[in-house]
């Protein structure tokens, strides 16, 4: 699906991922067993809603509401209605990314907004879209940088240094140093000044400051961009979230061997179905992290004790629980347990997942059930490719589709150069290639009567002739490339915009590139085109 804003085309699709995710998208029955319901089936959302209502009374919903923040432009009455009218949530989330991270974070949030609207109309009770800030993540190198194409039409990446490289605590514990303002100013300096720029530049300047954590800055940016569309926010380290999810974390700690067996069993079923294990399971691994000497460390069973992976510190069950009691943020779930903790705290109808996350959920249905919870319906996020008019002109000029640029540039250049080789030259090369083949074939037949062992040397002559001709052809193509440097430069820039760093645009590009050029219309256009339909 595509749609056009002035000078900007938005091509909409749902990104595919692992085979099990692709089969889920296509509704194949062999994948259905690994998910609870299908994202296109309205009845499955209704069944999930009934299951939630059995677990969440008014008090539980009020507790969930207290963990939500209302961003600028948000409507507090929506949260009140959620509590009083027994509403539900559509959730999504992402670990922090510098200055809002890549585009796909926006796409996840906008998909959640549209899904919540569609479900509310269908179920006739409030459905709030909520974005979970994964601030407990400790992978600084994934969070500390951002990339855009500057006004010089060159790809630029800005990176903020780690305040203390000797330790890896959760990101919410790390206030940024002064270099975040240096990187911010360099980032802003690479954006054009347009009529749309002021509110977006102001948002960047206010959110990216010394002393603000990357998770705090990320949250401020998303709130500033998406609050007006009715999105609410929560944080993995929020005190209400930590208190409400504590029993689940303790349950995982006490039953880790039993729960590991559940995950191993599902992994075996995935293997037998031909999909393979989606999340690596390490023997003895507990699906929890504890703040230890080396920062946020994975816990492992070690006899009747627990061992921290990086530092090797050994703790009893009581010592782990004691640390969690003293500081609830010290104990946190990993990628497998986090969705269970979320569905314990929030009445989550559906989780909007990227392709990688959706693959994880294929391994989790029975794990959810082991905690007495039904897994939410997994709704794959929308994706978009933004094609500016200057890029569309290049694609049309060379009769290329977007996929045609998703390959090494030297292949594109060589293909173009071959197409530009004069017809007379191509005919002559073809004729010579044919003549060599024919002549060698005739010689091989003739030498059979003289000495059959001469077949090898004759074949060698054929190989040498073709190799020499290939070399001549390469030189001709190279000469054509030199003559078409401007054309190749246009194609290279088009590829840079659509596949920066050789990856899909949405996984690399920062959204401010488009926001300052196209204003709120960029987000309006996306949300309009993220159409949710049920069957």
C-alpha positions in Angstrom: 0.0 0.0 0.0 1.3 3.5 -0.8 0.1 7.0 -0.4 1.5 10.4 -1.3 2.1 13.6 0.6 3.4 16.6 -1.3 6.9 15.6 -2.4 6.8 12.4 -0.2 5.5 9.0 -1.0 4.9 6.5 1.9 5.0 2.8 0.9 3.3 0.8 3.7 3.9 -2.9 4.4 4.3 -5.2 7.4 8.0 -6.3 7.7 8.4 -10.0 7.6 11.0 -11.9 9.7 11.7 -15.5 10.6 9.7 -18.2 8.8 7.4 -18.7 11.7 6.5 -15.0 11.6 6.0 -15.0 7.9 3.7 -18.0 8.3 1.8 -16.2 11.1 1.3 -13.2 8.9 -0.1 -15.4 6.1 -2.3 -17.3 8.5 -0.7 -20.7 7.9 -2.1 -23.3 10.3 1.4 -24.7 11.1 2.3 -21.4 12.8 -1.0 -20.9 14.5 -0.2 -23.4 17.3 2.6 -21.1 18.5 0.4 -18.0 18.9 -2.8 -17.5 20.8 -5.1 -16.1 18.2 -4.5 -14.2 14.9 -4.1 -10.5 14.5 -6.7 -10.3 11.8 -9.4 -12.3 13.7 -11.7 -10.0 15.8 -13.0 -13.0 17.7 -9.6 -13.7 19.1 -9.4 -10.2 20.6 -12.8 -10.7 22.1 -11.7 -14.0 23.7 -8.7 -12.3 25.1 -10.8 -9.4 26.5 -13.0 -11.9 28.4 -9.9 -13.6 29.8 -8.5 -10.3 31.0 -11.8 -9.3 32.7 -11.6 -12.5 34.8 -8.3 -11.3 36.2 -8.6 -7.5 36.3 -11.2 -5.8 38.5 -11.6 -2.1 39.0 -8.8 -2.0 41.6 -6.4 -3.8 39.3 -7.2 -1.4 36.5 -6.8 1.6 38.8 -3.3 0.3 39.7 -2.4 -0.1 36.1 -3.7 3.4 35.3 -1.4 4.8 38.1 1.6 3.4 36.1 0.6 5.4 33.0 1.8 8.9 32.3 -0.2 11.4 30.3 2.0 13.2 27.8 1.7 16.8 26.5 -1.5 16.9 24.4 -2.9 13.7 26.1 -6.4 13.5 27.5 -6.6 12.5 31.2 -10.3 11.7 30.9 -9.3 8.7 28.7 -7.5 7.1 31.6 -10.4 7.7 34.0 -12.7 6.1 31.4 -10.4 3.1 31.1 -10.7 2.5 34.9 -14.5 3.2 35.2 -15.6 1.4 32.0 -13.4 -1.6 32.4 -11.1 -0.9 29.5 -8.1 -2.6 28.0 -4.7 -1.7 26.6 -2.8 -2.2 23.4 0.9 -2.1 24.2 4.1 -1.9 22.4 7.6 -0.8 23.5 11.2 -0.3 22.7 14.5 0.1 24.3 15.7 3.8 24.2 17.4 5.2 21.2 19.3 8.5 20.9 17.1 11.4 19.8 14.1 9.0 19.3 16.1 6.2 17.7 15.4 4.8 14.3 12.0 5.2 12.5 10.6 1.8 13.5 10.0 3.0 17.0 7.5 5.5 15.6 6.0 2.9 13.4 5.4 0.6 16.4 3.8 3.4 18.3 1.6 4.5 15.5 0.5 0.9 14.8 -0.6 0.6 18.5 -2.6 3.8 18.2 -4.5 2.6 15.1 -5.1 -0.9 16.6 -6.4 0.6 19.8 -8.8 2.8 17.8 -10.1 -0.1 15.8 -10.5 -2.4 18.9 -12.3 0.3 20.8 -14.8 0.7 18.0 -15.2 -3.0 17.8 -15.5 -3.8 21.5 -17.3 -0.6 22.6 -15.1 -0.1 25.7 -12.0 2.1 26.1 -8.8 0.7 24.6 -5.7 2.8 25.3 -2.5 2.6 23.3 0.5 2.4 25.6 4.3 2.6 24.9 6.5 0.8 27.3 10.0 2.4 27.6 12.4 -0.5 28.1 14.7 1.6 30.4 16.0 -1.5 32.2 17.9 -2.5 29.2 21.7 -2.3 29.7 22.9 -2.5 26.1 24.4 1.0 25.9 26.0 0.5 22.4 22.5 -0.1 21.0 21.0 3.0 22.6 23.8 5.6 22.4 23.7 6.6 18.7 21.6 7.8 15.9 21.9 8.2 12.2 20.6 10.6 9.6 21.4 12.0 6.2 22.6 15.6 6.6 22.1 18.6 4.4 25.4 17.6 2.7 23.6 14.5 1.5 26.1 12.3 3.5 25.2 9.7 6.1 26.2 10.9 9.6 26.1 9.0 12.9 26.3 10.7 16.3 27.3 8.7 19.4 27.2 9.5 23.1 30.0 8.0 25.3 29.3 5.7 28.2 29.6 7.6 31.6 31.4 4.6 33.1 32.5 1.8 30.7 33.6 -0.4 33.6 30.0 -1.3 34.4 26.8 -2.0 32.6 23.9 -1.0 34.7 20.4 -0.4 33.4 20.2 2.6 31.1 17.8 4.4 33.5 20.6 4.7 36.0 23.0 6.5 33.7 22.6 10.3 33.3 24.2 11.5 30.1 27.4 13.6 30.2 28.0 17.0 28.5 28.8 15.2 25.2 25.0 14.6 24.6 24.6 18.3 24.0 27.6 18.4 21.7 26.2 15.5 19.7 22.7 17.1 19.8 24.1 20.4 18.4 26.0 18.5 15.6 22.7 16.6 14.8 20.7 19.8 14.7 23.3 21.4 12.5 22.8 18.7 9.9 19.1 19.4 9.6 17.7 22.0 7.2 16.0 25.1 8.4 12.4 25.0 7.2 9.0 26.4 8.1 8.4 23.1 10.0 11.6 23.1 11.9 11.0 25.2 15.1 8.9 22.8 17.2 11.0 19.8 16.4 14.3 21.6 17.1 12.9 22.9 20.3 11.9 19.4 21.3 15.4 18.1 20.7 17.0 21.0 22.6 14.8 20.4 25.6 15.0 16.6 25.7 18.7 16.0 25.1 20.5 17.7 27.9 23.4 16.9 30.3 22.1 14.9 33.3 19.1 13.5 31.5 19.2 9.7 31.0 18.9 8.3 27.5 15.6 6.6 28.5 14.3 9.9 29.8 15.3 11.8 26.7 13.8 9.1 24.5 10.6 9.3 26.4 10.4 13.1 26.2 10.9 12.9 22.4 8.2 10.3 21.8 5.8 12.1 24.2 6.4 15.3 22.3 5.8 13.7 18.9 3.0 11.2 19.7 1.0 12.5 22.8 -1.3 14.4 20.5 -2.4 11.1 18.9 -3.6 9.7 22.2 -0.6 7.5 23.1 0.2 6.9 26.8 3.5 5.9 28.3 4.9 3.7 31.0 8.4 2.8 32.1 9.9 -0.6 33.0 11.5 1.0 36.1 8.3 2.8 37.2 7.7 2.0 40.9 4.1 0.8 40.3 5.3 -1.5 37.5 8.1 -2.9 39.8 5.8 -3.4 42.7 3.0 -5.1 40.7 5.4 -7.3 38.8 7.5 -8.4 41.8 5.5 -11.6 42.4 6.1 -12.7 38.9 9.8 -12.2 39.2 9.9 -14.1 42.4 7.9 -16.9 40.9 10.5 -17.1 38.1 13.2 -17.2 40.6 11.7 -20.0 42.7 10.4 -22.1 39.7 13.2 -21.4 37.2 14.0 -25.1 36.6 10.4 -25.9 36.0 9.8 -22.9 33.8 13.0 -23.5 31.8 11.6 -27.0 31.0 8.5 -25.4 29.6 10.5 -23.2 27.3 12.7 -26.1 26.2 9.6 -28.1 25.4 8.3 -25.3 23.2 11.7 -24.9 21.5 11.6 -28.6 20.7 8.1 -28.2 19.1 9.4 -25.3 17.0 12.3 -27.5 15.9 10.0 -30.3 14.9 7.8 -27.9 13.0 10.8 -26.8 11.0 10.9 -23.3 12.5 13.8 -23.7 14.9 14.4 -22.1 18.3 13.7 -18.4 18.2 15.4 -17.4 21.4 18.6 -19.2 22.6 18.0 -21.0 25.9 21.1 -21.4 28.1 21.0 -24.3 30.5 20.5 -23.1 34.0 19.7 -19.6 32.9 17.1 -17.8 34.9 15.0 -15.2 33.0 16.1 -12.5 35.3 18.9 -9.9 35.7 20.2 -8.6 39.0 22.2 -5.5 39.6 25.6 -6.8 40.6 29.3 -5.8 40.7 29.5 -5.6 36.9 26.2 -3.9 36.5 23.0 -5.6 35.3 23.9 -9.3 35.2 22.1 -12.5 34.2 21.3 -14.9 36.9 22.1 -18.7 36.6 21.2 -21.6 38.9 24.2 -23.0 40.7 23.0 -25.9 42.8 20.8 -24.5 45.4 22.2 -21.0 44.9 22.3 -18.4 42.1 25.4 -17.1 40.2 25.8 -13.8 38.5 27.1 -14.4 35.0 29.7 -11.6 34.6 31.1 -11.2 38.1 30.6 -14.8 39.2 29.1 -13.7 42.6 27.1 -16.5 44.3 23.9 -15.7 46.2 21.2 -17.6 48.0 17.5 -17.2 47.1 17.0 -15.2 50.2 19.9 -12.9 49.3 18.5 -12.2 45.8 15.1 -11.5 47.3 16.7 -9.3 49.9 18.4 -7.1 47.3 15.2 -6.8 45.4 13.3 -5.8 48.5 15.9 -3.1 49.3 15.9 -1.8 45.7 13.0 -3.1 43.5 14.7 -1.9 40.4 17.7 -4.2 41.1 15.8 -7.3 39.8 14.5 -7.1 36.3 13.1 -9.6 33.7 14.8 -10.6 30.5 13.3 -10.6 27.0 11.2 -13.8 27.7 9.9 -12.8 31.1 9.2 -9.1 30.3 6.0 -9.7 28.3 4.7 -11.9 31.1 5.4 -9.2 33.7 3.7 -6.6 31.5 0.6 -8.7 31.1 0.5 -9.1 34.9 0.5 -5.4 35.5 -1.6 -4.3 32.5 -4.8 -5.7 30.9 -3.1 -6.1 27.6 -5.3 -7.2 24.7 -2.6 -7.1 22.1 1.1 -6.4 21.8 2.3 -4.7 18.7 5.6 -6.4 17.8 8.4 -6.0 15.4 9.4 -9.0 13.3 12.1 -10.0 15.8 9.8 -9.7 18.8 7.0 -11.7 17.1 9.4 -14.5 16.6 10.2 -14.5 20.4 6.5 -14.7 21.2 6.2 -17.9 19.1 8.2 -19.5 22.0 6.1 -18.0 24.8 2.5 -19.2 24.8 3.0 -22.1 27.2 5.4 -20.0 29.3 2.6 -17.5 29.8 0.2 -20.3 30.7 2.7 -21.6 33.3 2.1 -18.2 35.1 -1.7 -18.6 34.8 -1.9 -15.9 32.1 -3.1 -16.0 28.5 -0.6 -14.6 26.0 -1.9 -11.4 24.2 -2.8 -11.4 20.6 0.4 -10.5 18.7 -0.2 -7.7 16.1 2.7 -7.2 13.7 3.7 -3.6 13.4 3.4 -1.7 10.1 6.5 -0.5 8.4 7.0 2.3 5.9 9.5 3.4 3.2 9.5 7.1 2.7 10.4 8.0 -0.9 11.1 11.7 -1.5 10.2 13.1 -4.9 13.9 13.5 -5.8 14.4 9.7 -5.1 11.3 8.7 -7.0 12.6 10.6 -10.0 15.9 8.6 -10.0 14.0 5.3 -9.6 11.7 6.2 -12.5 14.5 7.4 -14.7 16.2 4.0 -14.5 13.0 1.9 -14.3 14.0 0.6 -10.9 11.8 -0.5 -8.1 12.9 0.0 -4.4 13.9 -3.7 -4.1 16.3 -3.1 -7.1 18.5 -1.0 -4.8 18.6 -3.6 -2.0 22.0 -5.1 -3.1 25.7 -4.1 -3.2 26.1 -1.0 -5.2 28.8 -2.4 -7.4 26.2 -4.9 -8.7 23.9 -2.0 -9.6 26.7 0.0 -11.2 27.8 -2.9 -13.3 24.3 -3.8 -14.4 23.7 -0.2 -15.4 27.1 0.0 -17.2 26.3 -3.1 -19.2 23.0 -1.6 -20.2 24.8 1.5 -21.4 27.4 -0.4 -23.5 26.6 0.5 -27.2 24.7 -2.2 -29.0 27.4 -2.6 -31.7 29.9 -3.4 -28.9 27.6 -5.9 -27.3 26.9 -7.6 -30.7 30.7 -7.8 -31.4 31.4 -9.3 -28.1 28.6 -11.8 -28.5 29.8 -12.7 -31.9 33.4 -13.2 -30.8 32.3 -15.3 -27.8 30.2 -17.5 -30.2 33.1 -17.7 -32.6 35.5 -18.8 -29.9 33.1 -21.5 -28.7 32.4 -22.7 -32.2 36.0 -22.7 -33.3 37.2 -24.5 -30.2 34.5 -27.1 -30.7 35.5 -27.7 -34.2 39.2 -28.0 -33.2 38.3 -30.5 -30.4 36.6 -32.7 -33.0 39.5 -32.5 -35.4 42.2 -33.3 -32.9 40.4 -36.5 -31.8 41.8 -38.3 -34.9 45.3 -37.0 -34.2 45.7 -37.5 -30.4 42.7 -37.7 -28.0 44.9 -36.3 -25.2 45.0 -33.0 -27.0 41.5 -32.3 -25.8 42.8 -30.8 -22.6 45.1 -28.2 -24.2 42.4 -27.2 -26.6 40.0 -26.7 -23.7 42.6 -24.6 -22.1 42.7 -22.4 -25.2 38.9 -22.0 -24.9 39.2 -21.0 -21.2 42.0 -18.5 -22.0 40.0 -17.0 -24.9 36.9 -16.5 -22.7 38.9 -15.1 -19.8 40.6 -12.6 -22.1 37.2 -11.6 -23.6 35.8 -11.3 -20.0 38.6 -9.0 -19.1 38.0 -6.8 -22.2 34.3 -6.7 -21.4 35.2 -5.6 -17.8 37.4 -2.8 -19.2 34.6 -1.7 -21.5 32.1 -1.6 -18.7 34.6 0.3 -16.5 35.0 2.9 -19.3 31.3 3.3 -19.5 31.1 3.7 -15.7 33.6 6.6 -16.0 31.4 8.2 -18.6 28.3 7.8 -16.3 29.7 9.1 -13.0 26.8 11.6 -12.6 24.3 8.9 -13.2 25.9 6.5 -10.8 26.1 9.3 -8.2 22.3 9.7 -8.4 21.8 6.0 -7.9 24.2 5.9 -5.0 22.4 8.7 -3.3 19.0 7.0 -3.9 20.4 3.8 -2.4 21.7 5.8 0.6 18.2 7.2 1.3 16.4 3.9 0.9 19.0 1.4 2.3 21.5 3.4 4.5 24.3 1.2 5.7 22.8 -1.6 3.5 19.8 -1.9 5.8 16.1 -0.9 5.4 15.6 2.8 5.9 13.4 2.3 9.0 16.1 0.4 10.9 18.7 3.2 10.6 17.2 6.6 9.8 16.2 9.1 12.5 12.7 10.4 12.1 13.7 14.1 12.5 15.1 13.9 8.9 11.5 13.8 7.7 9.8 15.8 10.5 11.7 19.0 9.8 11.1 18.6 6.0 7.4 17.6 6.0 6.2 18.6 9.5 3.3 17.0 11.3 2.0 15.8 7.9 4.6 13.1 8.0 3.1 11.5 11.1 -0.5 12.3 10.0 0.2 10.6 6.7 1.6 7.5 8.4 -1.2 7.1 10.9 -3.8 7.6 8.1 -2.2 4.8 6.1 -1.7 2.3 8.9 -5.1 0.8 8.3 -6.3 -1.9 10.7 -8.9 -4.3 9.4 -10.4 -7.4 11.0 -12.0 -10.4 9.4 
